[in-house]
Amino acid sequence: MGEKNRYWRLTRRPIGDDYASALDLVEEETPDLVDGDVLIRNTYLSLDAGTRMWMTAREDSYSPPTPLGCPVIGMVLGEVIASRHPDFREGDLVRAYGQWSDFSVSRPDETYVERVSRRLDDVRQHLAVFGPNGWTGYLGVAEYGAAKAGDTFVVSAASGVTGALAGQVAARLGCRVIGITGSAEKAAWITEDWGFDAAVNRQDGDVAEQLRTLCPDGIDLYFDNVGGEILDAALENMALFGRVAICGLLTSYGEEGPIPGPYKFDQVLMKRLNFTGFFSPDFYHRGPDVNRRLRPWYEAGDLRMTFDVTDGLENTLTAYSRLLSGAKIGKSLVRLGNAND
Amino acid sequence: MGEKNRYWRLTRRPIGDDYASALDLVEEETPDLVDGDVLIRNTYLSLDAGTRMWMTAREDSYSPPTPLGCPVIGMVLGEVIASRHPDFREGDLVRAYGQWSDFSVSRPDETYVERVSRRLDDVRQHLAVFGPNGWTGYLGVAEYGAAKAGDTFVVSAASGVTGALAGQVAARLGCRVIGITGSAEKAAWITEDWGFDAAVNRQDGDVAEQLRTLCPDGIDLYFDNVGGEILDAALENMALFGRVAICGLLTSYGEEGPIPGPYKFDQVLMKRLNFTGFFSPDFYHRGPDVNRRLRPWYEAGDLRMTFDVTDGLENTLTAYSRLLSGAKIGKSLVRLGNAND
């Protein structure tokens, strides 16, 4: 292509939240394509907590860690600008596993690449309501969590994209919805803008105690994004035969060494709970079907999402720190220079 | 009645396995019955690990602990010798929640009392294959654990009654069955006498490593009776989408203070596992139905159980220590003076 491509290279395994020492923004020639490749000009990078895990050389992770010296992998929205794959052509808008870079090279036969419509009031929703976060929210609540009308539903990291969508799905299914957040601003946001019935603000003191007050009959379904002490606070308040949908264990992703499981783990037995872990790549193939269910709710205004947008590939690490420290509301995106909106 | 009744009274909360300092064998007049009571002459006491939990004043247990000063509650097999309940009469053989005592007073409208048949080749099986342990084994494997032919099945405390029956049920359902035990004698017993495909002996070194060798494709269903480091060893070896049926967490029952959950808890997410806790009183009403399924397997010789019998109510605490320390094989019973076999 002759054009320059910048990408974030994983140079070292990050310690804690020190990404600057671990990742370098490097420049290369845009790679040549081989048969089966597509070249995508990235418009938005989706920032996702799970990526943190792949930066670490942890045993027993979902999949092998990103090798050192390689670009960081992530979900992108962008336009195909060259294709050597028969199912994709120049001009297609795609959501794909690409790289934290200006241009992504992806191989649709080996990794996730899906054509998406430009006819959406806000194409960024392809990386939110109508993307993996929305599917995780829907399936985590409706299927893995088996939510039913009348349930008391609690979700952690409720001001993040997945937590917020899970809560809005649960509300549509007739649950009473309570979100756990980290600030008064977020607590106000989820109740006022996203229609949660109540919020727990971690800064207001003991989370278990707040949940006990808000859920006097116990939690029927807890949708967890964080693990750690918040999971314990929820376990302490589960209803008999409650379900725990484990979407993420954010608090452990940057940790080294053995991490104790929840201290209230024995509640699985005492309350006869069901825990289910799930992982969105397992159900990407169901995305179109789930989107058909979500579409009318979105059009009715019942699935709302805001975006925390950072401009410029060079600012990705700052945005990523904002995501993992929780210093934002909604879906975290990096907007690259070619975005039109 | 005029007859003396001896019973084990919980005088203090036991520390660790020191039952002698916590329980006293006391004598009283056999209590008078009121309407709705039955008086049972206990023939066998069923010793069960879960009773340990009720001796401790733990928060968040299944149910409130046994109050101090009261008799220890436990499952018994015995004969009704007086009845003020219309559904029971003198001479009935019953399995019931009674007391660790010579005579039990039980109220069938408030607690579990079920008439059972004398026409069984070994009536002790009413407290083993055809009692709560058998139901737990069957439902834990077939329903909560969703075992299917071809699964690799692992069970802890495999030489205990529930573990052994779970393993034999899994074998009948077509699983490859591996038991974790605490000695070479037990390992030989479960493979030679109970038909397990393989055994892990904890004394032979690292359990996780042994499981890795025996289950190269991972564990599809782990049936846990113990929790703690054995649960961690299993979690480290789960197959993708594996299930963990949590029947007991024996290692934590005598513990005080916060107990960390499994260090490999994050495998619930990494391997997308399902954990289910269950508790036999939830399904006592299904006992007759489960027994109809188990009967032909028993008659075919595919469900076998041996008994660890201690004679004399006065020796109950010694027997109970043997149970919790694992110094026995099969079902632990205390036989009282009136047993005929």
HADDOCK unambig.tbl for C-alpha pairs under 7 A between the chains (distance, minus, plus):
assign (segid A and resid 60 and name CA) (segid B and resid 270 and name CA) 6.83 0.50 0.50
assign (segid A and resid 61 and name CA) (segid B and resid 270 and name CA) 5.41 0.50 0.50
assign (segid A and resid 62 and name CA) (segid B and resid 270 and name CA) 4.60 0.50 0.50
assign (segid A and resid 62 and name CA) (segid B and resid 271 and name CA) 6.72 0.50 0.50
assign (segid A and resid 246 and name CA) (segid B and resid 269 and name CA) 6.52 0.50 0.50
assign (segid A and resid 258 and name CA) (segid B and resid 263 and name CA) 6.05 0.50 0.50
assign (segid A and resid 259 and name CA) (segid B and resid 263 and name CA) 5.43 0.50 0.50
assign (segid A and resid 260 and name CA) (segid B and resid 260 and name CA) 5.49 0.50 0.50
assign (segid A and resid 260 and name CA) (segid B and resid 261 and name CA) 5.82 0.50 0.50
assign (segid A and resid 260 and name CA) (segid B and resid 262 and name CA) 6.14 0.50 0.50
assign (segid A and resid 260 and name CA) (segid B and resid 263 and name CA) 4.47 0.50 0.50
assign (segid A and resid 261 and name CA) (segid B and resid 260 and name CA) 5.83 0.50 0.50
assign (segid A and resid 261 and name CA) (segid B and resid 261 and name CA) 3.91 0.50 0.50
assign (segid A and resid 261 and name CA) (segid B and resid 262 and name CA) 4.76 0.50 0.50
assign (segid A and resid 261 and name CA) (segid B and resid 263 and name CA) 5.09 0.50 0.50
assign (segid A and resid 261 and name CA) (segid B and resid 264 and name CA) 6.96 0.50 0.50
assign (segid A and resid 261 and name CA) (segid B and resid 265 and name CA) 5.19 0.50 0.50
assign (segid A and resid 262 and name CA) (segid B and resid 260 and name CA) 6.15 0.50 0.50
assign (segid A and resid 262 and name CA) (segid B and resid 261 and name CA) 4.76 0.50 0.50
assign (segid A and resid 263 and name CA) (segid B and resid 258 and name CA) 6.05 0.50 0.50
assign (segid A and resid 263 and name CA) (segid B and resid 259 and name CA) 5.44 0.50 0.50
assign (segid A and resid 263 and name CA) (segid B and resid 260 and name CA) 4.47 0.50 0.50
assign (segid A and resid 263 and name CA) (segid B and resid 261 and name CA) 5.08 0.50 0.50
assign (segid A and resid 264 and name CA) (segid B and resid 261 and name CA) 6.94 0.50 0.50
assign (segid A and resid 265 and name CA) (segid B and resid 261 and name CA) 5.18 0.50 0.50
assign (segid A and resid 268 and name CA) (segid B and resid 276 and name CA) 6.86 0.50 0.50
assign (segid A and resid 268 and name CA) (segid B and resid 277 and name CA) 5.13 0.50 0.50
assign (segid A and resid 269 and name CA) (segid B and resid 246 and name CA) 6.52 0.50 0.50
assign (segid A and resid 269 and name CA) (segid B and resid 277 and name CA) 4.41 0.50 0.50
assign (segid A and resid 269 and name CA) (segid B and resid 278 and name CA) 5.98 0.50 0.50
assign (segid A and resid 270 and name CA) (segid B and resid 60 and name CA) 6.82 0.50 0.50
assign (segid A and resid 270 and name CA) (segid B and resid 61 and name CA) 5.42 0.50 0.50
assign (segid A and resid 270 and name CA) (segid B and resid 62 and name CA) 4.62 0.50 0.50
assign (segid A and resid 271 and name CA) (segid B and resid 62 and name CA) 6.75 0.50 0.50
assign (segid A and resid 272 and name CA) (segid B and resid 276 and name CA) 6.74 0.50 0.50
assign (segid A and resid 272 and name CA) (segid B and resid 277 and name CA) 4.35 0.50 0.50
assign (segid A and resid 272 and name CA) (segid B and resid 278 and name CA) 4.97 0.50 0.50
assign (segid A and resid 272 and name CA) (segid B and resid 279 and name CA) 6.91 0.50 0.50
assign (segid A and resid 273 and name CA) (segid B and resid 276 and name CA) 5.85 0.50 0.50
assign (segid A and resid 273 and name CA) (segid B and resid 277 and name CA) 5.49 0.50 0.50
assign (segid A and resid 274 and name CA) (segid B and resid 275 and name CA) 5.54 0.50 0.50
assign (segid A and resid 274 and name CA) (segid B and resid 276 and name CA) 4.50 0.50 0.50
assign (segid A and resid 274 and name CA) (segid B and resid 277 and name CA) 6.58 0.50 0.50
assign (segid A and resid 275 and name CA) (segid B and resid 274 and name CA) 5.54 0.50 0.50
assign (segid A and resid 275 and name CA) (segid B and resid 275 and name CA) 4.95 0.50 0.50
assign (segid A and resid 275 and name CA) (segid B and resid 276 and name CA) 6.52 0.50 0.50
assign (segid A and resid 276 and name CA) (segid B and resid 268 and name CA) 6.86 0.50 0.50
assign (segid A and resid 276 and name CA) (segid B and resid 272 and name CA) 6.75 0.50 0.50
assign (segid A and resid 276 and name CA) (segid B and resid 273 and name CA) 5.85 0.50 0.50
assign (segid A and resid 276 and name CA) (segid B and resid 274 and name CA) 4.50 0.50 0.50
assign (segid A and resid 276 and name CA) (segid B and resid 275 and name CA) 6.53 0.50 0.50
assign (segid A and resid 277 and name CA) (segid B and resid 268 and name CA) 5.12 0.50 0.50
assign (segid A and resid 277 and name CA) (segid B and resid 269 and name CA) 4.41 0.50 0.50
assign (segid A and resid 277 and name CA) (segid B and resid 272 and name CA) 4.35 0.50 0.50
assign (segid A and resid 277 and name CA) (segid B and resid 273 and name CA) 5.47 0.50 0.50
assign (segid A and resid 277 and name CA) (segid B and resid 274 and name CA) 6.57 0.50 0.50
assign (segid A and resid 278 and name CA) (segid B and resid 269 and name CA) 5.99 0.50 0.50
assign (segid A and resid 278 and name CA) (segid B and resid 272 and name CA) 4.97 0.50 0.50
assign (segid A and resid 279 and name CA) (segid B and resid 272 and name CA) 6.91 0.50 0.50
